[in-house]
Amino acid sequence: MVVGASFAGLACALALARAGVRVSIVERKSDPGEKLHTTGILVRDLIDAVPLLQEIPPSLVRRVNAVRLYAPNLASIDLAAPGYYFLATDTPEVLRWLAGRAVQAGAELRCGTLFRGAQAVRGGYELGNRLGRTGFIVGADGPASRVAKVLGLGQNRHFLAGIEHEYLGAELAAPGYLHCFIDRRLMPGYIGWLVQGVRGVQVGLARRLRAPGAGDARTAMQGLLAKLAPIADFRGRAVDAVRAGLIPCGGLVHPVARARALLVGDAAGLVSPVTAGGIHTALLHGLAAGGAVADFLGGRSADPQREFIGTYPRFRLKRMLRFAFDHFQADWIFNLALASAPMRWAAGRIYFHQRAVVLESAAEVRRFEAR
Ligand SMILES: Cc1cc2nc3c(=O)[nH]c(=O)nc-3n(C[C@H](O)[C@H](O)[C@H](O)COP(=O)(O)OP(=O)(O)OC[C@H]3O[C@@H](n4cnc5c(N)ncnc54)[C@H](O)[C@@H]3O)c2cc1C
């Protein structure tokens, strides 16, 4: 039984079904693409690491080759890395496509079904809500995991709060960039963003949950829209969809597994505390978890709680960087030093996992966009 039909749960169920395990996915929403809480940007490393993603229909993705990073005073630099790109996605459709792949492989998808509780019994769990019995539970039910709570597993305690507006049919003047904004007053602990998506423009921000004196995320969103007006003015325009949710940023929860049960994705805290990206790890570790559970149920390996969970990232360095950003973020440093070599180096590592190239001219930008 996999709880949650999003990136982690669908990837896990797909791997289980492909390995010949009888698997059900329970999802409380009536459809995996409904009411999303993510921008849905995929990084190139993920596309390379997961061959399945190379089969996403091209109409569901849009390539973004460069990052335009703005200091609090809106001075900006353009960064790119040779061969690197991001994919903006039509996320509801990508999730429906992924669900289709899991079902095609043999998984049963039970939408509109809430996981409420489970009782340990010999050889597995008895589930409430007329769900029957299972030999293994995978909790892929997001940041505030019910599976973790019910089974006494570790729960996320540190969060960013994210909110995003989608403006269908809108077009940016500079659509080739992921535009990122630093501003401690509006987005303490993280950034704001603006991206030309597949179906329109997505504008969003994330910030430390309950940052003292910083107001709520919705008010900050109004502040961000006002700030962005010289670049793209969405004030007064009707919002087509709002995506909002919590982003765990405290690293791996503990314990993340027990006999015949494990957590994966946001439920496990598998989100980079620096970039707040979790789709990458949800998919990669979701697939791997499905393989490990299938091996265990097939008698080929020990319960994943013994060895497999040792492959989950601990984010030690990234948690230190988060601590530094939480405690020492200062707008004046970015206003003063955005274009400096150390700042460019750090931005390159964070966005591209390698040294970034600064795009100095329009011709260079066009060259990157053509790649
Ligand atoms: C505003 C915002 C923007 C983001 N943008 C990005 C981005 O661009 N790139 C990126 O990599 N990451 C991004 N993230 C993070 C990313 O969305 C998550 O890391 C990712 O969605 C985690 O996937 P998941 O499958 O673990 O969990 P989730 O996507 O949270 O899915 C959990 C699923 O479980 C279901 N569920 C929950 N409880 C139950 C229950 N009791 N019974 C049945 N079903 C249940 C939910 O309905 C949901 O479908 C963003 C997050 C936010 C909030």
Ligand as a Chemical Component Dictionary entry (heavy atoms), coordinates in Angstrom:
data_LIG
# 
_chem_comp.id                   LIG 
_chem_comp.type                 NON-POLYMER 
_chem_comp.pdbx_formal_charge   0 
_chem_comp.three_letter_code    LIG 
# 
loop_
_chem_comp_atom.comp_id 
_chem_comp_atom.atom_id 
_chem_comp_atom.alt_atom_id 
_chem_comp_atom.type_symbol 
_chem_comp_atom.charge 
_chem_comp_atom.model_Cartn_x 
_chem_comp_atom.model_Cartn_y 
_chem_comp_atom.model_Cartn_z 
_chem_comp_atom.pdbx_ordinal 
LIG C1  C1  C 0 4.828  26.575 -3.614 1  
LIG C2  C2  C 0 5.789  25.399 -3.799 2  
LIG C3  C3  C 0 6.561  25.324 -4.952 3  
LIG C4  C4  C 0 7.466  24.253 -5.130 4  
LIG N1  N1  N 0 8.188  24.204 -6.288 5  
LIG C5  C5  C 0 9.039  23.172 -6.498 6  
LIG C6  C6  C 0 9.766  23.078 -7.729 7  
LIG O1  O1  O 0 9.592  23.893 -8.634 8  
LIG N2  N2  N 0 10.655 22.051 -7.891 9  
LIG C7  C7  C 0 10.843 21.112 -6.899 10 
LIG O2  O2  O 0 11.683 20.203 -7.091 11 
LIG N3  N3  N 0 10.149 21.154 -5.746 12 
LIG C8  C8  C 0 9.233  22.144 -5.521 13 
LIG N4  N4  N 0 8.500  22.180 -4.366 14 
LIG C9  C9  C 0 8.597  21.037 -3.455 15 
LIG C10 C10 C 0 7.841  19.850 -4.092 16 
LIG O3  O3  O 0 6.555  20.250 -4.474 17 
LIG C11 C11 C 0 7.712  18.670 -3.130 18 
LIG O4  O4  O 0 8.998  18.345 -2.625 19 
LIG C12 C12 C 0 7.112  17.460 -3.855 20 
LIG O5  O5  O 0 5.779  17.733 -4.267 21 
LIG C13 C13 C 0 7.127  16.250 -2.935 22 
LIG O6  O6  O 0 6.405  15.195 -3.511 23 
LIG P1  P1  P 0 5.762  14.070 -2.585 24 
LIG O7  O7  O 0 5.233  13.050 -3.521 25 
LIG O8  O8  O 0 6.746  13.624 -1.559 26 
LIG O9  O9  O 0 4.611  14.778 -1.742 27 
LIG P2  P2  P 0 3.370  15.660 -2.169 28 
LIG O10 O10 O 0 3.572  16.247 -3.525 29 
LIG O11 O11 O 0 3.092  16.568 -1.024 30 
LIG O12 O12 O 0 2.175  14.621 -2.295 31 
LIG C14 C14 C 0 1.582  13.996 -1.199 32 
LIG C15 C15 C 0 0.286  13.343 -1.690 33 
LIG O13 O13 O 0 -0.292 12.589 -0.617 34 
LIG C16 C16 C 0 -1.687 12.833 -0.582 35 
LIG N5  N5  N 0 -2.130 12.612 0.805  36 
LIG C17 C17 C 0 -1.768 13.305 1.910  37 
LIG N6  N6  N 0 -2.340 12.782 3.005  38 
LIG C18 C18 C 0 -3.096 11.729 2.586  39 
LIG C19 C19 C 0 -3.913 10.776 3.268  40 
LIG N7  N7  N 0 -4.080 10.798 4.610  41 
LIG N8  N8  N 0 -4.550 9.820  2.534  42 
LIG C20 C20 C 0 -4.397 9.782  1.176  43 
LIG N9  N9  N 0 -3.613 10.661 0.483  44 
LIG C21 C21 C 0 -2.972 11.615 1.187  45 
LIG C22 C22 C 0 -1.811 14.306 -1.023 46 
LIG O14 O14 O 0 -3.109 14.603 -1.493 47 
LIG C23 C23 C 0 -0.743 14.375 -2.123 48 
LIG O15 O15 O 0 -1.265 14.007 -3.389 49 
LIG C24 C24 C 0 7.587  23.236 -4.145 50 
LIG C25 C25 C 0 6.785  23.300 -2.997 51 
LIG C26 C26 C 0 5.893  24.358 -2.815 52 
LIG C27 C27 C 0 5.034  24.401 -1.568 53 
# 
loop_
_chem_comp_bond.comp_id 
_chem_comp_bond.atom_id_1 
_chem_comp_bond.atom_id_2 
_chem_comp_bond.value_order 
_chem_comp_bond.pdbx_ordinal 
LIG C1  C2  SING 1  
LIG C2  C3  SING 2  
LIG C2  C26 DOUB 3  
LIG C3  C4  DOUB 4  
LIG C4  N1  SING 5  
LIG C4  C24 SING 6  
LIG N1  C5  DOUB 7  
LIG C5  C6  SING 8  
LIG C5  C8  SING 9  
LIG C6  O1  DOUB 10 
LIG C6  N2  SING 11 
LIG N2  C7  SING 12 
LIG C7  O2  DOUB 13 
LIG C7  N3  SING 14 
LIG N3  C8  DOUB 15 
LIG C8  N4  SING 16 
LIG N4  C9  SING 17 
LIG N4  C24 SING 18 
LIG C9  C10 SING 19 
LIG C10 O3  SING 20 
LIG C10 C11 SING 21 
LIG C11 O4  SING 22 
LIG C11 C12 SING 23 
LIG C12 O5  SING 24 
LIG C12 C13 SING 25 
LIG C13 O6  SING 26 
LIG O6  P1  SING 27 
LIG P1  O7  DOUB 28 
LIG P1  O8  SING 29 
LIG P1  O9  SING 30 
LIG O9  P2  SING 31 
LIG P2  O10 DOUB 32 
LIG P2  O11 SING 33 
LIG P2  O12 SING 34 
LIG O12 C14 SING 35 
LIG C14 C15 SING 36 
LIG C15 O13 SING 37 
LIG C15 C23 SING 38 
LIG O13 C16 SING 39 
LIG C16 N5  SING 40 
LIG C16 C22 SING 41 
LIG N5  C17 SING 42 
LIG N5  C21 SING 43 
LIG C17 N6  DOUB 44 
LIG N6  C18 SING 45 
LIG C18 C19 SING 46 
LIG C18 C21 DOUB 47 
LIG C19 N7  SING 48 
LIG C19 N8  DOUB 49 
LIG N8  C20 SING 50 
LIG C20 N9  DOUB 51 
LIG N9  C21 SING 52 
LIG C22 O14 SING 53 
LIG C22 C23 SING 54 
LIG C23 O15 SING 55 
LIG C24 C25 DOUB 56 
LIG C25 C26 SING 57 
LIG C26 C27 SING 58 
# 
